[in-house]
Amino acid sequence: MDDDVIRLLRARKEQGSTPGHRRDDARVVLLIGGGSSRGAYSSGMTVAVEQLGMPPLFDAVHGSSAGAMRTRSRNASGPYWFGHR
């Protein structure tokens, strides 16, 4: 991951930033892949992202194949995040 993106995500976490209420003008999208065993890997990754409190740091989340099933292509501020209410 690019250092600029990491710095931006850290700043957003420190500020308690949420989609629609940003202090920056960047758009950070989490793309989750899938397909075959990659679906299992991406599922584990989404659990870690949730446990780290990262969902509100992204402006949108999209996925393909199994990744799409996990994300439901919903905005990070929406009622669903990785398939949970």
All heavy atoms as an XYZ file, in Angstrom:
641
protein
N       0.847     -1.169      0.000
C       0.000      0.000      0.000
C       0.894      1.233      0.000
O       1.913      1.281      0.670
C      -0.918     -0.032      1.226
C      -2.044      0.962      1.142
S      -3.132      0.965      2.586
C      -4.030     -0.524      2.340
N       0.487      2.235     -0.703
C       1.228      3.476     -0.812
C       1.289      4.183      0.544
O       0.303      4.235      1.276
C       0.542      4.368     -1.853
C       1.333      5.601     -2.155
O       1.108      6.602     -1.459
O       2.180      5.539     -3.056
N       2.453      4.759      0.865
C       2.625      5.454      2.148
C       1.619      6.587      2.325
O       1.155      6.847      3.431
C       4.044      6.006      2.272
C       5.073      4.916      2.496
O       4.699      3.793      2.866
O       6.265      5.198      2.296
N       1.282      7.298      1.234
C       0.317      8.393      1.324
C      -1.055      7.878      1.759
O      -1.750      8.524      2.531
C       0.191      9.119     -0.017
C       1.454      9.892     -0.389
O       2.212     10.272      0.535
O       1.674     10.105     -1.583
N      -1.437      6.718      1.264
C      -2.731      6.141      1.635
C      -2.713      5.721      3.098
O      -3.676      5.960      3.835
C      -3.091      4.944      0.723
C      -4.380      4.272      1.190
C      -3.216      5.393     -0.724
N      -1.633      5.126      3.539
C      -1.515      4.718      4.941
C      -1.597      5.947      5.847
O      -2.313      5.931      6.853
C      -0.201      3.936      5.183
C      -0.274      2.597      4.455
C       0.038      3.729      6.673
C       1.025      1.836      4.436
N      -0.884      7.006      5.496
C      -0.940      8.242      6.292
C      -2.365      8.803      6.328
O      -2.840      9.256      7.369
C       0.027      9.283      5.746
C       1.459      9.061      6.193
C       2.330     10.272      5.888
N       2.591     10.404      4.465
C       3.572      9.777      3.815
N       4.388      8.979      4.476
N       3.748      9.958      2.523
N      -3.045      8.769      5.193
C      -4.417      9.275      5.129
C      -5.347      8.454      6.010
O      -6.151      9.004      6.764
C      -4.911      9.272      3.676
C      -6.350      9.710      3.462
C      -6.546     11.160      3.872
C      -6.744      9.504      2.014
N      -5.236      7.120      5.940
C      -6.082      6.268      6.768
C      -5.810      6.483      8.253
O      -6.743      6.519      9.068
C      -5.897      4.794      6.394
C      -6.415      4.387      5.003
C      -6.058      2.938      4.714
C      -7.910      4.612      4.889
N      -4.551      6.651      8.622
C      -4.208      6.919     10.025
C      -4.809      8.242     10.480
O      -5.352      8.351     11.586
C      -2.697      6.924     10.218
C      -2.113      5.548     10.242
C      -0.625      5.580     10.521
N      -0.100      4.230     10.543
C       1.114      3.896     10.175
N       1.967      4.816      9.753
N       1.515      2.639     10.221
N      -4.692      9.268      9.636
C      -5.245     10.577      9.987
C      -6.760     10.496     10.144
O      -7.328     11.069     11.086
C      -4.877     11.608      8.918
N      -7.419      9.780      9.244
C      -8.871      9.625      9.345
C      -9.256      8.925     10.642
O     -10.224      9.306     11.288
C      -9.415      8.843      8.146
C      -9.482      9.659      6.882
C     -10.070      8.872      5.744
N     -10.277      9.710      4.572
C     -10.888      9.297      3.464
N     -11.340      8.054      3.379
N     -11.043     10.120      2.456
N      -8.508      7.907     11.020
C      -8.808      7.175     12.261
C      -8.634      8.095     13.470
O      -9.470      8.118     14.364
C      -7.933      5.941     12.383
C      -8.305      5.076     13.570
C      -7.871      3.663     13.391
C      -8.237      2.854     14.602
N      -9.299      1.926     14.353
N      -7.548      8.861     13.502
C      -7.289      9.779     14.614
C      -8.364     10.850     14.717
O      -8.732     11.270     15.821
C      -5.915     10.434     14.445
C      -4.755      9.488     14.656
C      -3.417     10.083     14.261
O      -3.365     11.279     13.878
O      -2.421      9.350     14.310
N      -8.888     11.301     13.568
C      -9.904     12.354     13.539
C     -11.313     11.817     13.774
O     -12.247     12.595     13.954
C      -9.880     13.065     12.184
C      -8.597     13.789     11.893
C      -8.467     14.169     10.423
O      -9.350     13.933      9.609
N      -7.333     14.770     10.082
N     -11.476     10.502     13.740
C     -12.807      9.923     13.849
C     -13.638     10.204     12.602
O     -14.857     10.298     12.654
N     -12.954     10.333     11.483
C     -13.579     10.677     10.213
C     -14.536      9.587      9.737
O     -14.267      8.404      9.888
C     -12.462     10.883      9.178
O     -12.996     11.230      7.926
N     -15.662     10.002      9.168
C     -16.630      9.067      8.602
C     -17.053      9.561      7.218
O     -16.931     10.752      6.921
C     -17.876      8.938      9.499
O     -18.470     10.234      9.644
C     -17.541      8.361     10.855
N     -17.557      8.667      6.376
C     -17.994      9.077      5.041
C     -19.019     10.210      5.109
O     -19.923     10.193      5.938
C     -18.624      7.812      4.456
C     -17.925      6.694      5.165
C     -17.714      7.216      6.569
N     -18.820     11.205      4.272
C     -19.709     12.364      4.257
C     -19.312     13.450      5.237
O     -19.875     14.539      5.227
N     -18.344     13.161      6.098
C     -17.869     14.126      7.098
C     -16.348     14.111      7.152
O     -15.755     13.886      8.205
C     -18.452     13.789      8.473
C     -19.932     13.761      8.492
N     -20.655     12.606      8.282
C     -20.847     14.742      8.644
C     -21.946     12.889      8.330
N     -22.085     14.175      8.548
N     -15.713     14.328      6.018
C     -14.257     14.260      5.922
C     -13.632     15.653      5.987
O     -14.227     16.628      5.552
C     -13.842     13.631      4.591
C     -14.418     12.247      4.345
C     -13.506     11.204      4.911
N     -13.960      9.881      4.475
C     -14.138      8.871      5.281
N     -13.886      8.997      6.562
N     -14.549      7.709      4.830
N     -12.410     15.687      6.493
C     -11.612     16.916      6.460
C     -10.703     16.945      5.237
O     -10.062     17.938      4.969
C     -10.754     17.021      7.719
C     -11.558     17.164      8.977
C     -10.638     17.309     10.164
N     -11.421     17.288     11.402
C     -10.885     17.279     12.597
N      -9.588     17.285     12.747
N     -11.660     17.263     13.658
N     -10.649     15.828      4.521
C      -9.806     15.745      3.326
C     -10.705     15.594      2.104
O     -11.894     15.317      2.230
C      -8.826     14.561      3.425
C      -9.542     13.229      3.578
O     -10.141     12.757      2.594
O      -9.501     12.650      4.689
N     -10.130     15.792      0.921
C     -10.911     15.655     -0.306
C     -10.575     14.372     -1.062
O     -10.936     14.216     -2.224
C     -10.722     16.871     -1.210
C      -9.277     17.077     -1.619
O      -8.394     16.356     -1.138
O      -9.032     17.983     -2.442
N      -9.909     13.438     -0.393
C      -9.532     12.167     -1.026
C     -10.726     11.216     -1.047
O     -11.664     11.352     -0.265
C      -8.373     11.528     -0.267
N     -10.674     10.271     -1.957
C     -11.677      9.196     -2.015
C     -10.906      7.886     -1.955
O     -10.171      7.552     -2.874
C     -12.480      9.300     -3.298
C     -13.551      8.222     -3.404
C     -14.624      8.621     -4.396
N     -15.524      7.536     -4.698
C     -16.561      7.170     -3.958
N     -16.808      7.805     -2.832
N     -17.340      6.183     -4.312
N     -11.095      7.129     -0.878
C     -10.405      5.859     -0.686
C     -11.444      4.745     -0.762
O     -12.411      4.737     -0.009
C      -9.668      5.804      0.671
C      -8.949      4.474      0.835
C      -8.685      6.950      0.785
N     -11.226      3.839     -1.703
C     -12.155      2.737     -1.923
C     -11.441      1.430     -1.615
O     -10.320      1.209     -2.054
C     -12.653      2.732     -3.388
C     -13.581      1.564     -3.639
C     -13.340      4.056     -3.713
N     -12.096      0.570     -0.851
C     -11.564     -0.757     -0.566
C     -12.139     -1.711     -1.603
O     -13.357     -1.850     -1.709
C     -11.960     -1.195      0.844
C     -11.509     -2.591      1.270
C      -9.979     -2.690      1.276
C     -12.067     -2.923      2.643
N     -11.277     -2.332     -2.377
C     -11.687     -3.308     -3.381
C     -11.323     -4.690     -2.888
O     -10.164     -4.963     -2.581
C     -10.987     -3.032     -4.713
C     -11.223     -1.653     -5.310
C     -10.338     -1.430     -6.525
C     -12.683     -1.480     -5.657
N     -12.309     -5.577     -2.823
C     -12.084     -6.915     -2.300
C     -12.318     -7.924     -3.414
O     -13.407     -7.986     -3.980
C     -13.015     -7.205     -1.110
C     -12.771     -6.172     -0.016
C     -12.790     -8.618     -0.594
C     -13.723     -6.265      1.140
N     -11.294     -8.683     -3.718
C     -11.379     -9.694     -4.770
C     -11.932    -10.997     -4.242
O     -12.237    -11.149     -3.064
N     -12.062    -11.925     -5.134
C     -12.566    -13.228     -4.737
C     -12.244    -14.248     -5.798
O     -11.338    -14.056     -6.598
N     -12.991    -15.286     -5.812
C     -12.768    -16.347     -6.784
C     -11.944    -17.459     -6.179
O     -10.820    -17.235     -5.739
N     -12.522    -18.620     -6.105
C     -11.842    -19.801     -5.602
C     -11.305    -19.561     -4.195
O     -11.983    -18.991     -3.359
C     -10.736    -20.221     -6.570
O     -10.243    -21.497     -6.241
N     -10.079    -19.962     -3.933
C      -9.525    -19.837     -2.581
C      -9.285    -18.386     -2.190
O      -9.210    -18.069     -1.006
C      -8.226    -20.624     -2.459
O      -7.253    -20.102     -3.328
N      -9.185    -17.483     -3.160
C      -9.012    -16.067     -2.819
C     -10.199    -15.544     -2.020
O     -10.066    -14.608     -1.243
C      -8.788    -15.242     -4.077
C      -7.423    -15.486     -4.707
C      -7.186    -14.570     -5.908
N      -8.187    -14.739     -6.960
C      -8.119    -15.630     -7.941
N      -7.096    -16.444     -8.015
N      -9.064    -15.705     -8.852
N     -11.364    -16.159     -2.195
C     -12.532    -15.764     -1.411
C     -12.326    -16.012      0.072
O     -12.748    -15.217      0.908
N     -11.652    -17.106      0.405
C     -11.351    -17.401      1.812
C     -10.360    -16.392      2.375
O     -10.513    -15.932      3.505
C     -10.800    -18.814      1.946
N      -9.356    -16.034      1.584
C      -8.375    -15.055      2.046
C      -9.031    -13.696      2.276
O      -8.793    -13.032      3.280
C      -7.229    -14.897      1.051
C      -6.497    -16.174      0.746
C      -6.147    -16.489     -0.561
C      -6.144    -17.078      1.737
C      -5.471    -17.668     -0.861
C      -5.471    -18.256      1.448
C      -5.136    -18.537      0.145
O      -4.470    -19.695     -0.147
N      -9.864    -13.289      1.327
C     -10.499    -11.979      1.466
C     -11.480    -11.968      2.634
O     -11.650    -10.944      3.286
C     -11.171    -11.544      0.165
O     -12.221    -12.403     -0.187
N     -12.112    -13.098      2.934
C     -13.000    -13.163      4.097
C     -12.223    -12.915      5.378
O     -12.667    -12.169      6.253
C     -13.681    -14.530      4.177
O     -14.697    -14.633      3.237
N     -11.059    -13.533      5.492
C     -10.213    -13.310      6.662
C      -9.756    -11.867      6.766
O      -9.717    -11.290      7.860
N      -9.451    -11.274      5.626
C      -9.014     -9.886      5.607
C     -10.133     -8.962      6.073
O      -9.908     -8.030      6.837
C      -8.557     -9.501      4.199
C      -7.973     -8.112      4.073
S      -9.121     -6.775      3.652
C     -10.016     -7.390      2.265
N     -11.369     -9.226      5.649
C     -12.471     -8.362      6.056
C     -12.715     -8.440      7.563
O     -13.061     -7.435      8.181
C     -13.775     -8.688      5.298
O     -14.153    -10.042      5.547
C     -13.630     -8.452      3.814
N     -12.506     -9.606      8.155
C     -12.635     -9.743      9.605
C     -11.603     -8.856     10.293
O     -11.915     -8.123     11.241
C     -12.490    -11.213     10.042
C     -12.376    -11.323     11.559
C     -13.655    -12.035      9.530
N     -10.367     -8.883      9.815
C      -9.309     -8.056     10.401
C      -9.620     -6.570     10.235
O      -9.440     -5.784     11.172
C      -7.960     -8.390      9.763
N     -10.101     -6.172      9.070
C     -10.448     -4.767      8.829
C     -11.536     -4.322      9.808
O     -11.461     -3.231     10.381
C     -10.885     -4.554      7.358
C     -11.539     -3.204      7.154
C      -9.697     -4.699      6.427
N     -12.526     -5.168     10.032
C     -13.583     -4.849     10.996
C     -13.031     -4.734     12.413
O     -13.350     -3.793     13.134
C     -14.665     -5.923     10.982
C     -15.635     -5.793      9.835
C     -16.766     -6.778      9.962
O     -16.549     -7.959      9.661
O     -17.862     -6.342     10.373
N     -12.209     -5.703     12.810
C     -11.669     -5.707     14.174
C     -10.787     -4.497     14.441
O     -10.690     -4.032     15.573
C     -10.894     -6.996     14.427
C     -11.792     -8.208     14.529
C     -11.024     -9.511     14.670
O      -9.817     -9.579     14.437
N     -11.734    -10.569     15.039
N     -10.154     -3.977     13.405
C      -9.303     -2.794     13.537
C     -10.107     -1.490     13.478
O      -9.548     -0.411     13.585
C      -8.230     -2.792     12.449
C      -7.170     -3.893     12.589
C      -6.308     -3.959     11.331
C      -6.308     -3.641     13.826
N     -11.414     -1.602     13.294
C     -12.259     -0.414     13.255
C     -12.086      0.412     11.996
O     -12.322      1.627     12.007
N     -11.707     -0.227     10.904
C     -11.391      0.506      9.689
C     -12.557      0.805      8.749
O     -12.425      1.682      7.900
C     -10.303     -0.234      8.916
C      -8.979     -0.282      9.639
S      -7.711     -1.154      8.706
C      -7.425      0.007      7.370
N     -13.700      0.145      8.835
C     -14.752      0.397      7.849
C     -15.095      1.865      7.610
O     -15.208      2.288      6.469
C     -15.939     -0.397      8.386
C     -15.295     -1.554      9.064
C     -14.072     -0.961      9.729
N     -15.232      2.717      8.637
C     -15.587      4.112      8.369
C     -14.487      4.914      7.661
O     -14.735      6.018      7.205
C     -15.843      4.704      9.758
C     -15.971      3.559     10.679
C     -15.225      2.424     10.070
N     -13.285      4.355      7.588
C     -12.184      5.079      6.947
C     -12.289      5.068      5.436
O     -11.670      5.897      4.766
C     -10.837      4.473      7.366
C     -10.587      4.349      8.869
C      -9.217      3.741      9.126
C     -10.756      5.675      9.568
N     -13.076      4.149      4.889
C     -13.228      4.019      3.443
C     -14.483      4.744      2.988
O     -15.491      4.759      3.686
C     -13.290      2.539      3.044
C     -12.034      1.793      3.390
C     -11.983      1.000      4.519
C     -10.912      1.898      2.593
C     -10.824      0.319      4.854
C      -9.748      1.224      2.921
C      -9.700      0.434      4.053
N     -14.401      5.325      1.802
C     -15.548      6.037      1.244
C     -16.511      5.095      0.540
O     -17.696      5.402      0.410
C     -15.059      7.120      0.286
C     -14.202      8.131      1.021
O     -14.739      8.817      1.898
O     -12.984      8.205      0.743
N     -16.009      3.981      0.088
C     -16.849      2.972     -0.556
C     -16.117      1.644     -0.499
O     -14.895      1.597     -0.343
C     -17.135      3.347     -2.007
N     -16.886      0.578     -0.613
C     -16.324     -0.767     -0.610
C     -16.978     -1.527     -1.751
O     -18.202     -1.531     -1.877
C     -16.603     -1.497      0.722
C     -16.001     -2.890      0.706
C     -16.077     -0.695      1.892
N     -16.159     -2.148     -2.593
C     -16.675     -2.926     -3.720
C     -15.910     -4.235     -3.800
O     -14.778     -4.332     -3.333
C     -16.520     -2.156     -5.042
C     -17.271     -0.872     -5.051
N     -18.628     -0.801     -5.207
C     -16.841      0.409     -4.908
C     -19.005      0.460     -5.162
N     -17.946      1.212     -4.974
N     -16.515     -5.230     -4.390
C     -15.854     -6.517     -4.523
C     -16.289     -7.241     -5.774
O     -17.258     -6.864     -6.433
N     -15.538     -8.263     -6.089
C     -15.887     -9.124     -7.224
C     -15.934    -10.565     -6.743
O     -15.235    -10.940     -5.807
C     -14.860     -8.984     -8.349
O     -13.606     -9.468     -7.931
N     -16.800    -11.348     -7.366
C     -16.946    -12.755     -7.037
C     -17.279    -12.896     -5.553
O     -18.206    -12.261     -5.080
C     -15.689    -13.531     -7.439
O     -15.907    -14.918     -7.359
N     -16.510    -13.675     -4.816
C     -16.782    -13.855     -3.385
C     -16.624    -12.536     -2.630
O     -17.304    -12.300     -1.633
C     -15.856    -14.906     -2.796
N     -15.743    -11.678     -3.102
C     -15.577    -10.362     -2.478
C     -16.845     -9.537     -2.576
O     -17.194     -8.793     -1.660
N     -17.565     -9.684     -3.681
C     -18.825     -8.958     -3.842
C     -19.863     -9.460     -2.851
O     -20.665     -8.687     -2.329
C     -19.335     -9.097     -5.267
N     -19.845    -10.747     -2.617
C     -20.791    -11.294     -1.651
C     -20.496    -10.765     -0.254
O     -21.410    -10.523      0.526
C     -20.736    -12.824     -1.672
C     -21.273    -13.403     -2.960
S     -21.067    -15.176     -3.101
C     -21.809    -15.771     -1.620
N     -19.238    -10.593      0.079
C     -18.865    -10.092      1.405
C     -19.208     -8.616      1.557
O     -19.641     -8.175      2.600
C     -17.371    -10.289      1.659
C     -16.966    -11.705      1.920
C     -17.482    -12.221      3.215
N     -16.743    -11.668      4.341
C     -17.136    -11.750      5.592
N     -18.258    -12.345      5.893
N     -16.428    -11.251      6.548
N     -18.994     -7.827      0.548
C     -19.175     -6.380      0.680
C     -20.574     -5.916      0.363
O     -20.987     -4.871      0.832
C     -18.215     -5.634     -0.252
O     -18.556     -5.951     -1.598
C     -16.780     -5.982      0.026
N     -21.264     -6.684     -0.481
C     -22.576     -6.283     -0.986
C     -22.504     -4.936     -1.685
O     -23.513     -4.241     -1.815
C     -23.621     -6.253      0.117
C     -23.875     -7.616      0.702
C     -25.010     -7.546      1.670
N     -25.144     -8.854      2.309
C     -26.129     -9.174      3.088
N     -27.072     -8.307      3.344
N     -26.196    -10.362      3.621
N     -21.282     -4.547     -2.086
C     -21.049     -3.285     -2.801
C     -21.769     -2.108     -2.155
O     -22.282     -1.236     -2.826
C     -21.439     -3.420     -4.273
O     -20.592     -4.324     -4.900
N     -21.781     -2.112     -0.823
C     -22.451     -1.029     -0.107
C     -21.436      0.001      0.348
O     -20.300     -0.294      0.638
C     -23.177     -1.577      1.127
C     -24.310     -2.531      0.833
C     -25.413     -1.866      0.051
N     -26.066     -0.853      0.838
C     -27.306     -0.925      1.261
N     -28.040     -1.971      0.974
N     -27.830      0.050      1.961
N     -21.868      1.233      0.452
C     -21.046      2.299      0.980
C     -20.712      1.985      2.434
O     -21.537      1.464      3.165
C     -21.816      3.618      0.882
C     -21.004      4.793      1.323
O     -20.678      4.896      2.491
N     -20.687      5.659      0.406
N     -19.505      2.336      2.851
C     -19.048      2.021      4.205
C     -19.916      2.659      5.287
O     -19.943      2.195      6.416
C     -17.600      2.459      4.374
N     -20.648      3.706      4.951
C     -21.501      4.340      5.966
C     -22.905      3.773      5.960
O     -23.727      4.163      6.780
C     -21.566      5.851      5.724
O     -22.221      6.110      4.495
N     -23.189      2.852      5.050
C     -24.532      2.287      4.930
C     -24.851      1.315      6.050
O     -24.034      1.046      6.925
N     -26.064      0.763      6.024
C     -26.490     -0.124      7.112
C     -25.788     -1.476      7.091
O     -25.835     -2.198      8.073
C     -27.993     -0.289      6.853
C     -28.148     -0.017      5.409
C     -27.092      0.998      5.055
N     -25.162     -1.826      6.001
C     -24.448     -3.100      5.917
C     -22.961     -2.850      5.769
O     -22.540     -1.969      5.037
C     -24.919     -3.918      4.707
C     -26.336     -4.378      4.833
C     -27.360     -3.691      4.226
C     -26.631     -5.525      5.578
C     -28.670     -4.114      4.342
C     -27.935     -5.952      5.704
C     -28.941     -5.242      5.082
O     -30.224     -5.657      5.213
N     -22.199     -3.644      6.410
C     -20.740     -3.583      6.257
C     -20.258     -5.016      6.298
O     -20.430     -5.700      7.298
C     -20.112     -2.751      7.355
C     -18.636     -2.775      7.300
C     -17.802     -3.335      8.204
C     -17.792     -2.246      6.273
N     -16.502     -3.191      7.813
C     -16.464     -2.534      6.639
C     -18.029     -1.574      5.086
C     -15.384     -2.145      5.855
C     -16.943     -1.215      4.317
C     -15.648     -1.496      4.707
N     -19.721     -5.505      5.206
C     -19.248     -6.880      5.071
C     -20.346     -7.883      5.384
O     -20.114     -8.925      5.962
C     -18.033     -7.150      5.954
C     -16.839     -6.333      5.591
C     -16.014     -5.835      6.558
C     -16.525     -6.070      4.272
C     -14.901     -5.082      6.230
C     -15.419     -5.324      3.928
C     -14.610     -4.830      4.914
N     -21.571     -7.527      5.050
C     -22.675     -8.462      5.218
C     -23.295     -8.475      6.600
O     -24.153     -9.278      6.879
N     -22.895     -7.569      7.480
C     -23.470     -7.511      8.830
C     -24.338     -6.273      8.965
O     -24.118     -5.284      8.312
C     -22.355     -7.460      9.893
C     -21.455     -8.628      9.837
N     -21.846     -9.883     10.230
C     -20.182     -8.739      9.426
C     -20.838    -10.717     10.064
N     -19.821    -10.049      9.571
N     -25.296     -6.342      9.835
C     -26.136     -5.170     10.136
C     -25.576     -4.456     11.332
O     -25.019     -4.977     12.204
C     -27.558     -5.603     10.457
C     -28.379     -5.739      9.251
C     -29.819     -6.020      9.646
N     -30.561     -5.718      8.468
C     -31.412     -4.729      8.361
N     -31.682     -3.987      9.371
N     -32.032     -4.495      7.241
